[in-house]
Amino acid sequence: MFIEFFKNLKFAWNYAKDQKKNLIWFIIVNILIIIISVVVPILSAKIIVYLTDNEFHQLLLIALIILLVEWFRNVCNYFKRHNSNILFRETYINLQTCLGKEILKIENKDIDSTGSGLFIQRLTNDTSKLSDIFPMLIDFLTNIVTDIGIFVAIFIINKVVFIYMMIATIILYLIERKRVKLRNENDKKFRKMNEKVSSFVGEMVRGIRDIKMLNSEDSFINELHSKVIELNTERYRMKKVDRNYGLYSGTLLDLKDFLLIVLLIILIENKDITIASALIIHNYSSRVSNVIYWVGSLLERVKDFNLSVDRIKEIMNGDKFKKESFGNKHIDKVNGDFEFKDVTFAYDEKKILDKINFKVKANSTVAFVGKSGAGKTTIFNLLCKLYNIDSGKITIDGININELDKDSIRGNITIINQSPYIFNLSIRDNLKLVKEDITEEEMIEALKVACLDDFINTLPDKYDTVVGEGGVNLSGGQKQRLAIARALVQKTEIILFDEATSALDNETQKKIQEAINNMKVEYTILIIAHRFSTILNSDKIMVLDNGKITAEGTHEELLKKSKEYKKLYESELKKDK
């Protein structure tokens, strides 16, 4: 465990090494605390001796010295906590930033299959445990060095007491070690149970609307009640075991102190030690007992630290999660021509696209239609390199996208989804995400084209209105319009609309469609639409079925030559009626 710990410590140092100066001050302060911890018991013992000798002036002097020393210790502890917080904070910031960058590089396949919960845990809990290791380790070393100093002092004073203290400390340590081991085993079991309860609660909250409509509140509450009872029963059992061990070790600790007093009395009677020396040893005794709990805590923390580092390394080193890969070729501005050549793609061994071929010319509008699952959205995701193709080739301006760097692809392509994610920021800041130096005029124009300006003008804070997590304060249609505005601000050469107007009313949808039609001369536009009215004027419409392009042409051409297209079109007409 400790060999692994030192290796992981080297890994953690990479994110704390810019805090060398702060670390040095932290160590110096702890050294001062060590000295004070050894000296104060000696001074306290002298006070007792002078009390018995009625040496008032010496008593007063030593009391003042102790007061000053204790005040100095408080000052040292203040700076210790201050430096510890800085060391933790800066390491935490560095680590979270680096880990966040690596998470954003992970392929979407791995993210989709894993879920967000794991990455949230890595980015919060695991980084916190790793960042805390240096302050914790220095604190531990401080206590260990202090206790070693105390043991040396006891050895010098009396070797019999030293042997007794060593034996007692070892016995108490073995008990504490057993306690920590059992606690770790119980914690592991409890965490698994807690994860199940958390997962159930999460599903209940996410599915609350369906639960209400199914009239299943009682069933879910009963299930929740059962899981909570089971969880808290386990919690109570763990606490009981911990209490039992606490009582056991506490009793032995009291016995140790009692036997120490008896031993000291015997030694004083035999004139083997002085009263002052006995008092010093007694003052040291309670301090030495703390090392037991410090060692137990260290074992627990080292185990958690190693586990957290392993989890972080899975992301950092790409041991578990595959990273996105891009080429080195850079294009500032693409024309907008692209082509799919024999492109095949499967998700979880299910083939989505099967050797599809098509070309799109720059400054044209192309639409994709087909049943759900036909592969329309997948084409968009592959073009943005959100997923990697299994075989074939995709080119932009005749260049294989595998040769292009990330900015050449995603800096020239914007995708607007059916359910766009709106960040918990103001409307202004949501637009600034894609263009930091956006002007007021650009923002107003984009929101006007997206038909969102009238709504924003009704808000008390206008453009500075915070929209809530996931845009919770906006309707589905307002989210889509804000996403469209965000795309317009980005001004990429290729814009992909993936049912981006599905939540809009007919009137708003028509206005935005007019805006899209006016954009044809400037952009290459690809559309997946739930309404055929949005694609009737497209330069080309492609029909997808079971991962293949079965037909392509204009609306009029497809009505004549494609049964599948005609069927889809007539189906929508019936819905409108």
C-alpha positions as CSV (number, residue, x, y, z in Angstrom):
1,M,0.0,0.0,0.0
2,F,2.8,2.4,1.0
3,I,4.9,1.7,-2.1
4,E,1.9,2.6,-4.2
5,F,1.3,5.6,-2.0
6,F,4.7,7.1,-2.7
7,K,4.3,6.6,-6.4
8,N,0.9,8.4,-6.2
9,L,2.4,11.1,-4.1
10,K,4.8,11.9,-6.9
11,F,1.8,12.1,-9.3
12,A,0.0,14.5,-6.9
13,W,3.1,16.7,-6.6
14,N,2.8,17.7,-10.2
15,Y,-0.2,19.8,-9.3
16,A,1.3,21.3,-6.1
17,K,4.9,22.0,-7.1
18,D,4.1,25.7,-7.9
19,Q,3.4,26.0,-4.1
20,K,7.0,25.3,-3.0
21,K,7.3,28.6,-1.1
22,N,4.0,28.1,0.7
23,L,5.0,24.5,1.5
24,I,8.3,25.6,3.0
25,W,6.6,28.1,5.3
26,F,4.1,25.4,6.2
27,I,6.9,23.1,7.3
28,I,8.7,25.9,9.3
29,V,5.5,26.6,11.2
30,N,5.0,23.0,12.0
31,I,8.6,22.7,13.3
32,L,7.9,25.5,15.7
33,I,4.7,23.7,16.8
34,I,6.8,20.6,17.4
35,I,9.3,22.5,19.7
36,I,6.5,24.2,21.6
37,S,4.7,20.8,22.1
38,V,7.8,19.4,23.7
39,V,8.7,22.4,25.8
40,V,5.2,23.3,27.3
41,P,4.8,20.1,29.4
42,I,8.3,20.8,31.0
43,L,7.3,24.3,31.9
44,S,3.9,23.1,33.3
45,A,5.7,20.6,35.5
46,K,8.0,23.3,36.9
47,I,5.0,25.4,37.9
48,I,3.7,22.5,40.0
49,V,7.1,22.1,41.6
50,Y,7.5,25.7,42.4
51,L,4.0,25.7,43.9
52,T,5.1,23.1,46.4
53,D,8.3,25.1,47.2
54,N,6.4,28.4,47.5
55,E,8.8,30.0,45.0
56,F,6.3,32.6,43.9
57,H,8.5,34.8,41.7
58,Q,9.7,31.7,39.8
59,L,6.1,30.6,39.5
60,L,5.0,33.9,38.1
61,L,7.8,34.1,35.6
62,I,7.2,30.6,34.3
63,A,3.5,31.2,34.1
64,L,4.2,34.3,31.9
65,I,6.5,32.3,29.8
66,I,3.9,29.6,29.3
67,L,1.3,32.3,28.4
68,L,3.7,33.7,25.7
69,V,4.6,30.3,24.4
70,E,0.9,29.3,24.2
71,W,0.1,32.6,22.5
72,F,2.9,31.9,20.0
73,R,1.5,28.4,19.4
74,N,-1.9,29.9,18.6
75,V,-0.2,32.2,16.1
76,C,1.6,29.3,14.6
77,N,-1.6,27.3,14.3
78,Y,-3.3,30.3,12.6
79,F,-0.5,30.4,9.9
80,K,-0.5,26.7,9.7
81,R,-4.3,26.6,8.9
82,H,-3.8,29.6,6.5
83,N,-1.0,27.9,4.6
84,S,-2.8,24.6,4.6
85,N,-5.9,26.2,3.1
86,I,-3.8,27.9,0.3
87,L,-1.9,24.6,-0.4
88,F,-5.2,22.7,-0.7
89,R,-6.9,25.4,-2.7
90,E,-4.2,25.9,-5.3
91,T,-3.6,22.2,-5.7
92,Y,-7.4,21.6,-6.0
93,I,-7.7,24.3,-8.6
94,N,-4.8,23.0,-10.7
95,L,-6.0,19.4,-10.5
96,Q,-9.7,20.2,-11.2
97,T,-8.7,22.4,-14.2
98,C,-6.4,19.7,-15.7
99,L,-8.9,16.9,-15.0
100,G,-11.8,19.0,-16.5
101,K,-9.7,19.4,-19.7
102,E,-9.1,15.7,-19.9
103,I,-12.8,14.8,-19.3
104,L,-13.8,17.1,-22.2
105,K,-11.4,15.1,-24.4
106,I,-13.1,11.8,-23.7
107,E,-14.9,10.2,-26.6
108,N,-18.7,10.6,-26.4
109,K,-19.2,6.8,-26.7
110,D,-17.4,6.3,-23.4
111,I,-19.3,9.2,-21.7
112,D,-22.6,7.9,-23.0
113,S,-22.0,4.4,-21.7
114,T,-20.5,5.5,-18.4
115,G,-22.9,8.2,-17.3
116,S,-22.2,11.6,-15.8
117,G,-22.2,10.5,-12.1
118,L,-18.7,8.9,-12.4
119,F,-17.1,12.0,-13.8
120,I,-18.7,14.3,-11.3
121,Q,-17.3,12.1,-8.5
122,R,-13.8,12.2,-10.0
123,L,-14.0,16.0,-10.5
124,T,-15.2,16.7,-7.0
125,N,-14.6,14.0,-4.3
126,D,-11.5,12.4,-5.8
127,T,-9.7,15.7,-6.5
128,S,-10.5,16.9,-3.0
129,K,-8.9,13.8,-1.4
130,L,-5.9,14.1,-3.6
131,S,-5.4,17.9,-2.9
132,D,-5.7,17.4,0.8
133,I,-2.8,14.9,1.0
134,F,0.1,17.3,1.4
135,P,-1.4,19.3,4.4
136,M,-2.5,16.0,5.9
137,L,0.9,14.4,5.4
138,I,2.8,17.3,6.9
139,D,0.4,17.3,9.9
140,F,1.0,13.6,10.4
141,L,4.8,14.0,10.1
142,T,4.6,16.9,12.6
143,N,2.8,14.7,15.1
144,I,5.1,11.7,14.5
145,V,8.2,13.9,15.0
146,T,6.7,15.4,18.1
147,D,5.9,12.0,19.5
148,I,9.4,10.7,18.6
149,G,10.8,13.7,20.5
150,I,8.6,12.9,23.5
151,F,9.7,9.3,23.5
152,V,13.3,10.3,23.4
153,A,12.7,12.7,26.3
154,I,11.0,9.9,28.3
155,F,13.9,7.5,27.5
156,I,16.4,10.1,28.9
157,I,14.3,10.6,32.0
158,N,13.6,6.9,32.8
159,K,14.1,3.8,30.7
160,V,11.5,1.7,32.7
161,V,8.8,4.2,31.9
162,F,10.0,4.3,28.3
163,I,9.6,0.5,27.9
164,Y,6.1,0.6,29.5
165,M,5.0,3.5,27.2
166,M,6.3,1.6,24.1
167,I,4.4,-1.6,25.0
168,A,1.2,0.3,25.9
169,T,1.4,2.3,22.6
170,I,1.9,-0.8,20.5
171,I,-1.0,-2.6,22.1
172,L,-3.3,0.4,21.6
173,Y,-2.1,0.9,18.0
174,L,-2.9,-2.8,17.1
175,I,-6.4,-2.3,18.5
176,E,-6.9,1.0,16.5
177,R,-5.5,-0.7,13.4
178,K,-8.1,-3.4,13.7
179,R,-10.8,-0.8,14.2
180,V,-9.7,1.2,11.1
181,K,-9.7,-2.0,9.0
182,L,-13.2,-3.0,10.1
183,R,-14.4,0.6,9.5
184,N,-13.0,0.6,6.0
185,E,-14.8,-2.7,5.2
186,N,-18.0,-1.3,6.6
187,D,-17.7,2.0,4.8
188,K,-17.2,0.2,1.5
189,K,-20.4,-1.8,2.1
190,F,-22.3,1.3,3.2
191,R,-21.1,3.4,0.2
192,K,-22.5,0.7,-2.2
193,M,-25.8,0.8,-0.4
194,N,-25.9,4.6,-0.3
195,E,-25.2,4.7,-4.1
196,K,-28.2,2.5,-4.7
197,V,-30.4,4.8,-2.6
198,S,-29.1,7.9,-4.3
199,S,-29.6,6.3,-7.7
200,F,-33.2,5.4,-6.8
201,V,-33.9,8.9,-5.5
202,G,-32.4,10.4,-8.7
203,E,-34.6,8.3,-10.8
204,M,-37.6,9.2,-8.7
205,V,-37.0,12.9,-9.1
206,R,-36.3,12.7,-12.8
207,G,-39.4,10.6,-13.4
208,I,-41.6,12.5,-11.0
209,R,-44.1,13.5,-13.8
210,D,-44.5,9.9,-14.9
211,I,-44.9,8.7,-11.4
212,K,-47.7,11.2,-10.8
213,M,-49.5,10.2,-14.1
214,L,-49.2,6.5,-13.2
215,N,-50.6,7.2,-9.8
216,S,-47.6,5.3,-8.3
217,E,-46.6,7.6,-5.5
218,D,-47.3,5.1,-2.8
219,S,-45.4,2.4,-4.5
220,F,-42.3,4.6,-4.9
221,I,-42.6,5.9,-1.3
222,N,-42.8,2.4,0.0
223,E,-39.8,1.3,-2.0
224,L,-37.9,4.4,-0.8
225,H,-38.9,3.7,2.8
226,S,-37.6,0.1,2.6
227,K,-34.3,1.2,1.1
228,V,-33.8,4.0,3.7
229,I,-34.6,1.6,6.5
230,E,-32.0,-0.9,5.2
231,L,-29.4,1.9,4.8
232,N,-29.9,3.3,8.2
233,T,-29.9,-0.1,9.8
234,E,-26.5,-0.7,8.3
235,R,-25.4,2.8,9.5
236,Y,-26.5,2.0,13.0
237,R,-24.7,-1.3,13.0
238,M,-21.5,0.4,11.8
239,K,-21.8,3.1,14.6
240,K,-22.4,0.4,17.1
241,V,-19.3,-1.6,16.1
242,D,-17.3,1.7,16.2
243,R,-18.7,2.6,19.6
244,N,-17.8,-0.9,21.0
245,Y,-14.2,-0.5,19.8
246,G,-14.2,3.0,21.1
247,L,-15.3,1.8,24.5
248,Y,-12.7,-1.0,24.4
249,S,-9.8,1.2,23.4
250,G,-10.9,4.0,25.8
251,T,-11.0,1.6,28.7
252,L,-7.5,0.3,27.9
253,L,-6.3,4.0,27.6
254,D,-7.7,4.7,31.0
255,L,-6.0,1.6,32.3
256,K,-2.7,2.7,30.7
257,D,-2.9,6.1,32.5
258,F,-3.8,4.4,35.8
259,L,-0.9,2.0,35.6
260,L,1.4,4.8,34.6
261,I,0.5,6.8,37.7
262,V,1.1,3.7,39.8
263,L,4.5,3.2,38.1
264,L,5.5,6.8,38.6
265,I,4.5,6.7,42.4
266,I,6.7,3.6,42.8
267,L,9.6,5.2,41.0
268,I,9.2,8.4,43.1
269,E,9.1,6.3,46.3
270,N,12.3,4.5,45.2
271,K,13.8,7.9,44.4
272,D,14.4,6.8,40.8
273,I,12.8,9.9,39.4
274,T,11.9,13.3,40.8
275,I,8.4,14.7,41.1
276,A,9.1,17.2,38.4
277,S,10.2,14.4,36.0
278,A,7.1,12.4,36.9
279,L,4.9,15.3,36.1
280,I,6.7,15.9,32.7
281,I,6.1,12.2,31.8
282,H,2.5,12.4,32.9
283,N,2.0,15.5,30.7
284,Y,3.6,13.7,27.8
285,S,1.4,10.6,28.2
286,S,-1.8,12.1,26.9
287,R,0.1,13.5,23.9
288,V,1.7,10.2,23.0
289,S,-1.7,8.5,23.0
290,N,-2.7,10.7,20.1
291,V,-0.2,9.0,17.8
292,I,-2.4,5.9,17.8
293,Y,-5.3,7.7,16.3
294,W,-3.1,9.6,13.9
295,V,-1.6,6.4,12.6
296,G,-5.1,4.9,12.2
297,S,-6.3,8.0,10.4
298,L,-3.2,7.9,8.1
299,L,-3.9,4.3,7.1
300,E,-7.5,5.2,6.3
301,R,-6.5,8.4,4.4
302,V,-3.7,6.7,2.4
303,K,-6.1,4.0,1.2
304,D,-8.6,6.7,0.1
305,F,-5.8,8.7,-1.5
306,N,-4.5,5.7,-3.5
307,L,-8.1,4.9,-4.7
308,S,-8.7,8.6,-5.7
309,V,-5.4,8.8,-7.6
310,D,-6.2,5.5,-9.4
311,R,-9.6,6.9,-10.4
312,I,-8.1,10.2,-11.6
313,K,-5.3,8.4,-13.6
314,E,-8.0,6.4,-15.4
315,I,-9.0,9.7,-17.0
316,M,-5.6,11.5,-17.1
317,N,-3.7,8.6,-18.7
318,G,-6.5,7.2,-20.9
319,D,-6.3,3.9,-19.2
320,K,-10.0,3.3,-19.1
321,F,-11.6,6.1,-21.2
322,K,-10.6,6.6,-24.8
323,K,-9.7,10.2,-25.8
324,E,-10.7,12.1,-28.9
325,S,-8.1,12.2,-31.6
326,F,-7.5,14.9,-34.2
327,G,-5.0,15.7,-36.9
328,N,-2.5,18.6,-37.1
329,K,-3.8,20.3,-40.3
330,H,-5.4,23.7,-39.6
331,I,-7.9,25.6,-41.7
332,D,-9.1,29.0,-40.5
333,K,-12.2,29.1,-42.7
334,V,-13.6,26.3,-44.7
335,N,-15.7,26.7,-47.8
336,G,-18.3,24.2,-46.7
337,D,-18.0,21.3,-49.2
338,F,-18.0,17.9,-47.5
339,E,-18.4,14.3,-48.5
340,F,-19.2,10.9,-46.9
341,K,-17.4,8.0,-48.7
342,D,-18.5,4.4,-47.7
343,V,-19.0,5.6,-44.1
344,T,-20.0,2.8,-41.6
345,F,-20.7,3.4,-38.0
346,A,-22.0,1.1,-35.2
347,Y,-23.0,1.9,-31.6
348,D,-22.7,-0.9,-29.0
349,E,-22.3,-3.4,-31.9
350,K,-25.6,-2.2,-33.5
351,K,-24.9,-0.9,-37.0
352,I,-26.3,2.6,-37.5
353,L,-24.8,3.6,-40.9
354,D,-23.9,1.1,-43.5
355,K,-21.5,2.4,-46.2
356,I,-23.3,5.6,-47.0
357,N,-22.2,8.0,-49.7
358,F,-23.2,11.5,-50.4
359,K,-21.8,15.0,-51.3
360,V,-22.9,18.4,-50.1
361,K,-21.8,21.6,-51.9
362,A,-20.9,24.8,-50.1
363,N,-23.7,27.4,-49.5
364,S,-26.4,24.8,-50.2
365,T,-29.2,23.6,-48.0
366,V,-29.6,19.8,-47.6
367,A,-32.2,18.0,-45.5
368,F,-32.3,14.5,-44.1
369,V,-35.6,12.6,-43.5
370,G,-36.4,9.2,-42.2
371,K,-37.9,7.2,-39.4
372,S,-36.5,7.4,-35.9
373,G,-33.3,5.5,-35.6
374,A,-32.5,5.7,-39.4
375,G,-29.2,7.4,-38.6
376,K,-29.9,11.1,-39.3
377,T,-28.5,12.5,-36.1
378,T,-25.5,10.1,-36.3
379,I,-24.5,11.8,-39.6
380,F,-24.4,15.1,-37.8
381,N,-22.4,13.7,-34.9
382,L,-19.8,12.1,-37.2
383,L,-19.4,15.3,-39.2
384,C,-18.6,17.2,-36.0
385,K,-16.3,14.3,-35.0
386,L,-18.3,13.8,-31.8
387,Y,-18.0,10.1,-32.7
388,N,-15.4,8.3,-34.9
389,I,-16.4,6.4,-38.0
390,D,-15.7,2.6,-38.0
391,S,-14.7,2.6,-41.7
392,G,-14.9,4.9,-44.8
393,K,-13.9,8.5,-45.0
394,I,-15.4,12.0,-44.3
395,T,-13.9,15.0,-46.0
396,I,-14.3,18.8,-45.6
397,D,-13.1,20.8,-48.6
398,G,-11.5,17.6,-49.8
399,I,-9.5,17.0,-46.6
400,N,-10.0,13.9,-44.5
401,I,-11.4,15.2,-41.1
402,N,-9.0,12.8,-39.4
403,E,-6.2,15.1,-40.6
404,L,-7.8,18.3,-39.3
405,D,-7.3,19.7,-35.9
406,K,-10.2,20.3,-33.5
407,D,-10.6,24.1,-34.2
408,S,-10.7,23.4,-38.0
409,I,-13.7,21.2,-37.5
410,R,-15.7,22.5,-34.5
411,G,-14.6,26.1,-35.2
412,N,-16.4,25.9,-38.5
413,I,-19.4,23.7,-37.7
414,T,-22.3,24.5,-35.4
415,I,-24.9,22.0,-34.4
416,I,-28.3,23.0,-32.9
417,N,-30.0,20.0,-31.2
418,Q,-33.7,19.3,-30.5
419,S,-32.9,19.6,-26.8
420,P,-30.0,22.0,-26.5
421,Y,-28.3,22.4,-23.2
422,I,-28.6,25.9,-21.8
423,F,-26.1,26.7,-19.1
424,N,-26.9,28.2,-15.7
425,L,-25.8,31.6,-16.7
426,S,-27.3,34.8,-17.9
427,I,-28.6,35.1,-21.5
428,R,-25.7,37.4,-22.3
429,D,-23.1,34.9,-20.8
430,N,-24.7,32.0,-22.7
431,L,-23.9,33.9,-25.9
432,K,-20.5,34.9,-24.7
433,L,-19.6,31.2,-24.4
434,V,-19.1,31.1,-28.2
435,K,-17.8,34.7,-28.6
436,E,-16.2,36.4,-25.6
437,D,-16.0,39.8,-27.3
438,I,-19.6,39.8,-28.5
439,T,-20.9,43.4,-29.0
440,E,-24.3,44.6,-27.8
441,E,-25.4,45.0,-31.5
442,E,-24.4,41.4,-32.4
443,M,-26.2,40.0,-29.4
444,I,-29.4,42.0,-30.1
445,E,-29.4,41.0,-33.8
446,A,-28.9,37.3,-33.1
447,L,-31.7,37.2,-30.6
448,K,-33.9,39.2,-33.0
449,V,-33.4,36.7,-35.8
450,A,-34.1,33.9,-33.3
451,C,-37.4,35.6,-32.3
452,L,-36.4,35.8,-28.7
453,D,-36.0,39.6,-28.4
454,D,-39.6,40.3,-27.4
455,F,-39.5,37.8,-24.6
456,I,-36.2,39.1,-23.2
457,N,-37.6,42.6,-23.1
458,T,-40.3,41.5,-20.7
459,L,-37.7,40.2,-18.2
460,P,-36.7,42.5,-15.3
461,D,-32.9,41.9,-15.9
462,K,-33.2,41.7,-19.7
463,Y,-30.0,40.1,-21.1
464,D,-28.6,39.6,-17.7
465,T,-31.4,37.3,-16.6
466,V,-30.0,34.0,-15.3
467,V,-31.8,31.1,-17.0
468,G,-31.2,28.4,-14.3
469,E,-29.6,25.0,-14.6
470,G,-30.2,23.5,-18.0
471,G,-32.3,26.6,-18.8
472,V,-35.0,25.5,-16.4
473,N,-36.5,29.0,-16.4
474,L,-37.1,28.8,-20.2
475,S,-39.6,26.8,-22.1
476,G,-38.6,24.2,-24.7
477,G,-39.1,26.7,-27.5
478,Q,-37.2,29.5,-25.8
479,K,-34.3,27.1,-25.2
480,Q,-34.2,26.3,-28.9
481,R,-34.4,29.9,-29.9
482,L,-31.5,30.8,-27.5
483,A,-29.5,27.9,-29.0
484,I,-30.2,29.3,-32.5
485,A,-29.0,32.7,-31.4
486,R,-25.9,31.2,-30.0
487,A,-25.2,29.5,-33.3
488,L,-25.7,32.7,-35.2
489,V,-23.3,34.5,-32.9
490,Q,-20.7,31.8,-33.6
491,K,-20.9,32.4,-37.4
492,T,-19.5,29.1,-38.5
493,E,-19.5,28.1,-42.2
494,I,-21.6,25.0,-41.6
495,I,-24.8,25.0,-39.5
496,L,-26.6,21.8,-38.6
497,F,-30.2,22.0,-37.4
498,D,-31.2,18.7,-35.7
499,E,-34.9,19.2,-35.2
500,A,-33.9,22.6,-33.8
501,T,-37.4,24.1,-34.2
502,S,-39.5,21.2,-33.0
503,A,-40.7,23.0,-29.9
504,L,-41.7,26.2,-31.6
505,D,-45.2,27.3,-32.6
506,N,-46.0,27.5,-36.3
507,E,-45.8,31.3,-36.5
508,T,-42.3,31.4,-34.8
509,Q,-41.1,28.5,-36.8
510,K,-42.0,30.2,-40.0
511,K,-40.1,33.4,-39.0
512,I,-37.0,31.4,-38.1
513,Q,-37.4,29.4,-41.3
514,E,-37.4,32.6,-43.3
515,A,-34.2,33.6,-41.5
516,I,-32.6,30.2,-42.4
517,N,-33.7,30.6,-46.0
518,N,-32.0,34.0,-46.1
519,M,-28.8,32.4,-44.7
520,K,-28.4,30.0,-47.7
521,V,-26.1,32.3,-49.6
522,E,-23.7,32.6,-46.7
523,Y,-23.7,29.1,-45.1
524,T,-23.9,25.4,-45.8
525,I,-27.0,24.3,-43.9
526,L,-28.0,20.8,-43.0
527,I,-31.5,20.1,-41.6
528,I,-33.2,17.3,-39.8
529,A,-36.8,18.3,-39.4
530,H,-39.9,16.9,-37.9
531,R,-42.0,19.2,-40.0
532,F,-41.7,18.9,-43.8
533,S,-42.6,22.6,-44.2
534,T,-39.1,23.4,-43.0
535,I,-37.3,21.4,-45.8
536,L,-39.5,21.9,-48.8
537,N,-37.2,24.6,-50.2
538,S,-34.0,22.6,-49.6
539,D,-31.6,22.2,-52.5
540,K,-31.5,18.5,-51.8
541,I,-33.4,16.1,-49.6
542,M,-31.9,12.7,-48.6
543,V,-34.0,9.8,-47.4
544,L,-32.5,7.4,-44.9
545,D,-33.7,4.0,-44.0
546,N,-31.9,1.4,-41.9
547,G,-28.6,3.2,-42.1
548,K,-28.7,3.7,-45.9
549,I,-29.5,6.6,-48.2
550,T,-32.4,5.2,-50.3
551,A,-33.2,8.3,-52.3
552,E,-32.2,11.9,-52.9
553,G,-33.5,14.9,-54.8
554,T,-35.8,17.9,-54.4
555,H,-39.2,17.6,-52.7
556,E,-41.0,17.3,-56.1
557,E,-38.6,14.7,-57.4
558,L,-38.8,12.6,-54.3
559,L,-42.6,12.6,-54.3
560,K,-42.4,11.0,-57.7
561,K,-39.6,8.5,-57.2
562,S,-39.4,7.6,-53.5
563,K,-42.3,5.6,-51.9
564,E,-40.6,6.0,-48.5
565,Y,-40.5,9.8,-48.8
566,K,-44.1,10.0,-50.1
567,K,-45.2,7.9,-47.2
568,L,-43.5,10.1,-44.6
569,Y,-44.8,13.2,-46.2
570,E,-48.4,12.0,-46.4
571,S,-48.2,10.8,-42.8
572,E,-47.4,14.3,-41.6
573,L,-50.2,15.8,-43.7
574,K,-52.6,13.5,-41.9
575,K,-51.3,14.6,-38.5
576,D,-51.8,18.3,-39.5
577,K,-55.4,17.6,-40.3
